[in-house]
Amino acid sequence: MRKIINCSCLKKCSSFAPSVLRIVVGLTFLMHGWQKITQIGTAQFGGYLASLGVPLSGFFGYVVTYVEFLGGTALILGLFTHLSAKLLSINMLVALFLVHIKKGFFVSTGGFELVLLLLAASVSIMMSGP
């Protein structure tokens, strides 16, 4: 029982934990940005932001899309990690309060479950570095 609780992977692999988090979070943001670029369209996403009352919605449609796409790419590669994670954290804060918080917790109802997780992971990466 003691070997199960105190397995050797804690000693051998713990230094890889931040990289695993950074790569998976980066991939998630990259894919959400890619979806906006290829399936939704940045102009249509800007229209969605306009329906929420966001000023300069066309501009922010591009900003959000490319923060997710390029920020996710940067996290995967371990480049500009602090800045990328900071911008992605801001992105998730806005999404949390503008869209998701009023829809409850669960992602199945459009709630903030995933957004909160991505926010926490981005803040963690921002604070711990690559």
Secondary structure, 3 states (H helix, E strand, C coil): CHHHHCCCHHHHHHHHHHHHHHHHHHHHHHHHHHHHHHHHCHHHHHHHHHHCCCCCHHHHHHHHHHHHHHHHHHHHHCCCHHHHHHHHHHHHHHHHHHHHHHHCCCHHHCCCHHHHHHHHHHHHHHHHCC
